[in-house]
Amino acid sequence: MKYYSTNNPNHKVDLKEAVIKGLAPDQGLYMPERIPVLPEEFFSTMHELSFKEIGYKVIEALFSEDLTKEQIKSLVDHTLDFDAPVVEVEKDVYTLELFHGPTLAFKDFGARFCSKMMSMLQEKHGIKVLVATSGDTGSAVANGFLDVDGVEVVILYPSGKVSELQEKQFTTLGKNIKAIEVNGVFDDCQKLVKEAFLDADLNSKLLLTSANSINIARWIPQCLYYFYAYSRLPKEGKKLVFSVPSGNFGNLAAGILAERMGLPVDKFIAATNVNKVVPDYLNGAAFLPKPSVQTISNSMDVGNPSNFFRLLALFGGDEEKLKEKVQGCFYSDESTKEAMVEVKKETGYTMDPHGAVAYLGLKAFMKGHPSAFQGVFLETAHPGKFRSTVEEALGEKVVLPERLAAFMEGNKKVETMENDYLQFKNYLLA
C-alpha cells in the first residue's frame, strides 16, 4: 500500500516513510491510496467478536500488504488492552466511553498503536517525536512512548491553556519525555512543529517525526472503536448517527474512515465549542482558519484543524458529499455546563465538557429526526481530567481514579519558551 499527500496525490510513499516522517514534504497529510471495504458478513457477525477480534480484521484489511499477521496481532493486542463500553444514557442515546486507557482519554488508542508501530518500523535510534497538544494528546503520547528505546518525545503545549491534571500527565514523567510550555495558543504550538518538519537544515541533522493525529499511525487506529460501538448497540432497525466532539478533527475523520470501509453509519455530527471553523464551513461558509479561543472544553480549542483536509480526501475532494454526510454545530461554555447539569440530574450520568458538547449536537439532531435514529456521542476523556470545571458545574466532588490521582503527586519538569521558531530549533539541536 502506498500513501499519498493530501496536498499532492502524485506524491506517494511507503508505510515506513509515512509513519516515520509523519508529515509530507509539502505539508500535506498522508492518506492510504485506497480504502478497503470489508465484506457484509463481517458486519452481520461483529456482535459475536471481541474488541481485539474486530481489531485484527480491520487492521489486517488496512495493513496486510505491509505487516505480517504476527505484527498485526501484536499491534492490536497492545492497542486494545482496555475496553470502550457503550453505555445507554437515555432512550436511543448512548455514549461510547473512550477513557478507560492509561491516561483516561481516547488518544490512548492511537498513541499506543503509534508507539508500537514506530518501534517495529524504525531501523535506527535517535528519533525525535514532536507533538503539539491542547491537552490529551500530550498525556497519551507521553505515556505511550515512555521508555521506548531510541525515541525522545518533545511535547509543546500552550501556557495556562490545559488543565492542571492534563499538564501533570506529561510534564512529570521525565526520562525520554520532554515538555515545553509555549507562551501562546495551541495553533502556535502546532505551527512550530510544522515549521520544524519543513526545515531542511534541521531535518538533515535530526530524524524528526510526529505523533499528533497528523500521523497515520496515530489517526487510523481510532477507527476501531467505531466498529466496536456498532457491534455492541442493540439491533433495532434504526439508522445510526455518531456525534463527535471535534478540535483537530482526527477523531471524526477516523469515524468516516470506518464508514468508508463499510460501517453502516448514516450521519456524523461535528460538534465543536465556539472554535467553529468547520461547522461554519459545513453550514455554507468558506473554510477560514482563525485564532483559537479558550474554552472549558480546551482539547477542542483549535482554530486551524489539520485533519480538515483528511475529511475532504475521504470524499475524494467532493465538498457536497462531505456536507451530506456530516452536520456541523457548535456550543458555548454556558450551554455545555447546562447540559452537564441536566444530564446528571435526569440520568445520573456525569459527562466531561467535551462529551457534553457532543451530547448537545446529538440531541439537536435527534429532535429533528424523532424515533428514526440510534445516536452515539463520544465521551473522549474522564470527567476527572477536568475536575474543577465539572465540580463547579455540578456542585459536587468528582472522585479521581487512582491512576489519575497519582499523577498529581509528581513534580513538573518543563522548559518555558516564547512563540519563536528559532528558539525552538536551537532547543532541538542542543
Buried (B, 14 or more C-beta within 10 A) or exposed (E): BBBBBBEEEEBBBEBBBBBBBBBBBEBBBBBBEEBBEBEEEBBEEBEEBEBBEBBBBBBBBBBEEBBEEEBBBBBBEBBBBBEBBBEEBBEBBBBBBBBBBBBBBBBBBBBBBBBBBBBBBBEEEEBBBBBBBBBBBBBBBBBBBBEBEBBBBBBBBBBEBBBBBBBBBBBBBEEBBBBBBBEBBBBBBBBBBBBBBEBEEBBEEBBBBBBBBBBBBBBBBBBBBBBBBBBBBEEEEBEBBBBBBBBBBBBBBBBBBBBBBBBEBBBBBBBBBBBBBBBBBBEEEEBEEEEBEBBBBBBBBBBBBBBBBBBBBBBEEEEEEBBEBBBBBBBBBEBBBBBBBBBBEEEEBBBBBBBBBBBBBBBBBBEEBEEEBBBBBBBBBBBBBBBEBBBEBBEEEBEBEEEBEEBEEEEEEBEEBEBBBEEBBEEBEE
